[in-house]
Amino acid sequence: MLELVDHREQSLIASYPKQYVATRSLKNGVGVLLRPIKAEDEGRFKELIKSLSAESLRFRFFEIFKEMPHERLARYCNLDYDRQIAIVAELQQSDGQIIGAGRVIAEPDGKSGEFAVLVCDPWQGLGLGSMLTDHIISVAKDMRLERIFAHVLSNNYKMIRLSDKKGFKMEKLDEETVKASLNLQ
């Protein structure tokens, strides 16, 4: 007896979003490749996390840790591209070293999404955070999100300044946290 296979089931997970691959140059002239993260980036993403200062870890993850467990790394690298996209910044003149990342995760309502940006300490101040933010805003618009937001520690002055420059509205949530929101429509 022949079994019929429904081929629609095989395409339930979105394919790799190649349209978000781009090359850019930092202020110092170094070339970077911006591209969606892949599951096989886990090792390089782990190296990025391990290279961060305690301050950068706290600003991005709201905690300081020595090492990110495999399960958590896998959640950051193995994505359902329909619901969330992470863009990594990879040095072009290297073995694929990742020096930054940005992501947007759609909320269940499909109208808003949380975003975050991370830049490796030696590469801060060269425009990468701004590049990643612009890229994430573009991705969020393609996802048809109406707004994006980020929770930012109130002493993360670089992120607050960047968000303000990009037109985000700031709302103080408590003594330690600010919510940066941007309407996309």
C-alpha positions as CSV (number, residue, x, y, z in Angstrom):
1,M,0.0,0.0,0.0
2,L,1.3,3.4,-1.0
3,E,1.4,6.1,1.8
4,L,0.7,9.6,0.7
5,V,3.0,12.3,2.3
6,D,1.7,15.8,2.7
7,H,4.7,17.9,1.5
8,R,3.3,21.1,3.1
9,E,4.3,19.8,6.5
10,Q,8.0,19.9,5.4
11,S,7.8,23.7,4.8
12,L,6.3,24.6,8.2
13,I,9.7,26.0,9.4
14,A,10.7,29.1,7.5
15,S,13.7,28.8,5.3
16,Y,17.0,30.7,5.9
17,P,16.2,34.4,5.2
18,K,19.0,35.2,2.7
19,Q,17.5,38.6,2.0
20,Y,19.0,39.9,5.2
21,V,22.6,39.2,4.2
22,A,24.6,42.4,3.7
23,T,28.1,43.7,3.8
24,R,29.0,46.9,5.6
25,S,32.2,48.8,6.7
26,L,32.8,50.0,10.2
27,K,34.1,53.5,10.9
28,N,37.6,52.1,11.0
29,G,37.2,50.6,7.5
30,V,36.9,47.0,8.7
31,G,34.4,45.0,6.6
32,V,31.7,43.0,8.3
33,L,29.1,40.6,7.0
34,L,25.6,41.0,8.5
35,R,23.6,37.8,8.2
36,P,21.0,35.8,10.0
37,I,22.4,33.4,12.6
38,K,22.4,29.7,11.9
39,A,22.4,26.7,14.2
40,E,26.0,25.9,13.3
41,D,27.1,29.4,14.7
42,E,26.7,28.1,18.2
43,G,30.5,27.7,18.8
44,R,31.3,31.2,17.4
45,F,28.4,32.8,19.3
46,K,29.7,31.1,22.5
47,E,33.1,32.7,21.9
48,L,31.5,36.1,21.5
49,I,29.7,35.7,24.8
50,K,32.9,34.5,26.5
51,S,34.8,37.5,25.3
52,L,32.3,40.1,26.8
53,S,33.2,42.2,29.8
54,A,31.1,41.8,32.9
55,E,29.5,45.2,32.1
56,S,28.6,44.2,28.6
57,L,27.1,40.9,29.9
58,R,25.0,42.8,32.5
59,F,23.8,45.4,30.0
60,R,22.7,42.8,27.5
61,F,21.5,39.9,29.6
62,F,20.8,41.7,32.9
63,E,23.1,39.2,34.7
64,I,26.7,38.2,34.8
65,F,27.7,34.6,34.1
66,K,30.9,32.8,33.3
67,E,29.5,30.6,30.6
68,M,26.3,30.3,28.7
69,P,24.9,26.7,28.8
70,H,24.4,24.7,25.6
71,E,20.6,24.8,25.9
72,R,20.5,28.6,26.1
73,L,23.1,29.0,23.3
74,A,21.0,26.7,21.1
75,R,17.9,28.9,21.8
76,Y,19.9,31.9,20.6
77,C,21.2,30.1,17.4
78,N,18.5,27.7,16.3
79,L,15.5,30.0,15.4
80,D,12.1,29.8,13.9
81,Y,12.7,32.6,11.4
82,D,9.0,33.4,11.2
83,R,8.9,34.5,14.8
84,Q,12.4,35.8,15.5
85,I,15.5,36.7,13.6
86,A,19.0,37.3,14.9
87,I,21.5,39.1,12.8
88,V,25.2,38.4,13.5
89,A,28.1,40.7,12.5
90,E,30.9,38.5,11.2
91,L,34.4,39.9,10.5
92,Q,35.1,39.5,6.8
93,Q,38.8,39.1,7.1
94,S,38.7,36.3,9.7
95,D,37.7,32.8,10.3
96,G,34.1,33.9,10.8
97,Q,34.6,35.6,14.1
98,I,31.3,37.1,15.4
99,I,31.7,40.5,16.9
100,G,28.1,41.5,17.4
101,A,24.5,40.5,17.2
102,G,21.0,42.0,17.0
103,R,17.7,40.2,17.3
104,V,14.0,40.8,17.2
105,I,11.4,38.4,18.7
106,A,7.8,38.9,17.7
107,E,5.4,39.0,20.7
108,P,2.4,36.5,20.5
109,D,0.1,39.4,19.4
110,G,2.2,39.7,16.2
111,K,2.1,43.5,16.4
112,S,5.1,44.2,18.6
113,G,8.5,42.7,19.1
114,E,11.3,42.8,21.6
115,F,14.8,43.7,20.2
116,A,18.3,43.6,21.6
117,V,21.7,44.5,20.3
118,L,25.1,43.3,21.5
119,V,28.6,44.5,20.4
120,C,31.8,42.9,21.5
121,D,33.8,45.3,23.7
122,P,36.8,46.0,21.4
123,W,34.4,46.7,18.5
124,Q,32.2,49.3,20.4
125,G,32.2,52.9,19.2
126,L,32.7,51.9,15.5
127,G,29.1,52.2,14.4
128,L,28.3,48.5,14.6
129,G,25.5,48.9,17.2
130,S,23.9,51.5,14.9
131,M,24.2,49.3,11.9
132,L,22.7,46.3,13.7
133,T,19.8,48.4,15.0
134,D,19.0,49.7,11.5
135,H,19.1,46.2,10.2
136,I,16.8,44.9,13.0
137,I,14.4,47.8,12.3
138,S,14.3,46.8,8.6
139,V,13.7,43.1,9.6
140,A,10.9,44.1,12.0
141,K,9.2,46.1,9.3
142,D,9.4,43.1,7.0
143,M,7.8,41.0,9.8
144,R,5.0,43.6,9.7
145,L,5.5,44.5,13.3
146,E,3.9,47.8,14.3
147,R,6.5,48.6,17.0
148,I,9.6,47.3,18.6
149,F,10.9,47.7,22.1
150,A,13.9,47.0,24.3
151,H,14.4,46.9,28.1
152,V,17.6,48.8,28.9
153,L,19.4,49.3,32.2
154,S,19.2,53.0,33.1
155,N,23.0,53.2,33.3
156,N,23.5,51.7,29.8
157,Y,24.2,55.1,28.4
158,K,25.5,53.9,25.1
159,M,22.3,52.0,24.3
160,I,20.1,54.8,25.6
161,R,22.0,57.4,23.4
162,L,21.7,55.1,20.4
163,S,18.0,54.4,20.9
164,D,17.4,58.1,21.4
165,K,19.3,58.9,18.2
166,K,17.2,56.3,16.3
167,G,13.9,58.0,17.5
168,F,12.9,55.5,20.2
169,K,10.7,56.9,23.0
170,M,12.0,56.3,26.5
171,E,9.8,55.3,29.4
172,K,11.2,54.8,32.9
173,L,9.9,51.5,34.2
174,D,11.7,51.6,37.6
175,E,14.9,52.8,39.2
176,E,17.0,50.4,37.1
177,T,15.2,49.9,33.8
178,V,14.0,52.0,30.9
179,K,11.8,50.8,28.0
180,A,12.8,52.1,24.6
181,S,10.0,51.9,22.0
182,L,9.8,52.7,18.3
183,N,6.7,52.8,16.2
184,L,7.4,51.3,12.8
185,Q,4.3,52.6,11.0
